[in-house]
Amino acid sequence: MSDNKYLDEYSEDSFWTKARNFAQKAGYDVLEKALKLYYSATDDDTPKWAKTTIFAALGYFITPIDAIPDLTPAVGFSDDLGVLVAAAAAVVMHVKTEHSEKASEKLDHWFSKLD
């Protein structure tokens, strides 16, 4: 993955639009990783190199043209999950408990509305 290519795809508005509109299709696991990374990237304590890694991964998540199109049934978000997991592994020391808690709260809110 070319960091710069997908880093340019990232915008906060696009992230929230994709996350909200595709919550059910992407599933809990994909969105949990994306939200934890997002909250970590918006934390002032997270170093620039980690933010760059995170925003590139989130850019990949946002872009509609990726290895497996997101609208492909059953596997459309598997490549996104792989990229998000790799980014999370690279920056794991900068994902705080508070980031996980915020992600869980947001997911609980979104998924309770889908039931």
N, C-alpha and C positions, 0 to 999 in steps of 0.2 A: 504494500500500500504506500503510495507516495503521499507523505504527510501534507505537503503543500497543496496538492490537488484537492484533497478532501477538507483541508483546513479552510480553503477558500469557499467551500460549500456551506460552512457553518454560519448561522445567524441565530440569535436568541429567538426571534419570532418564528423562524422556520422550525427550530427545535420543538417549541411548545405546540405549534400547529401539528407537526407530525406525531408527536407523542399523544396528543389528545385525540386526533382523528383516527389513529391506527392502534389505539390502546388494546382493543379486543383482538384484532388480527395479530399484532405483535406479541401479545401475551405478557403476563406478569414478569417472567424472567428477563425478557429483553428490556422492558421498561424499567425494571428495578436496577439493572446495570446502568442504563442510560441516565436515570435520575441520580443515582449515587455519584456517577462521574460528573454530571452537570453541577450538582451542589458542591462537589470538591473543587471544580474549576472556578466556581464563583467565590470561593473562600480566599480572602486576602493572604492567608498563610500558605497557600499552595504555590510552589515555585513556578516560574515561567515555563521551564522545560516540561513540567507535568501538565500545565494548562494547555500547552501546544499539543501534546500527545492526546489529551482528552478531547480538545476541540476538533482535532483531525478525525478521531473516532466518531464523535457526534456528527461531524460533517458527512462521514460515510453513512451513518444511520439516516440522515436527512435526505441525501441524494436519492432520487428515484431510479437512477441508473447505476446498478451495482452488479456484483457477480450473479446473484439470484434475485430476479425481480420480486419486490415485496408483495405483489399481488398473486404470486404463485402459491396455490393452496398447499398447506402443511409445511412447506420448507422455505417460504418466501423471506423469512426473517432469520434463518439459520446463519447466513453469512454475516448479518449485522450482529448477531449474538457473538459470533466468533471474534469479530473485530472489537466489540465492547469488552469481552472477557480478556483479550490480549492487552488492551489499554488498561483495564483495571489491574491486571497483574503487574504491569509496568509502574503504576503509580500507587499501588496498594498502601504504601506508608503515608499517603496523603489523603486517604479516604477515612474520615473520622466517624465516630459513632453518631454524631449529630447529622452527618450527611445521610447515613443509613436511615436514621429516624425520620428525617424530612421526606426521603424517598418513600418509606413505608406509609407515612401519613397521606401523601399525595396518591399513592396507589390504592390505599384503602378507600379514599374518597372517590376516585375514578371507578374502581371496580365494583363498589357498592351501588353505583348508579347504573351499572350494566346488568345487574342481576334482575 
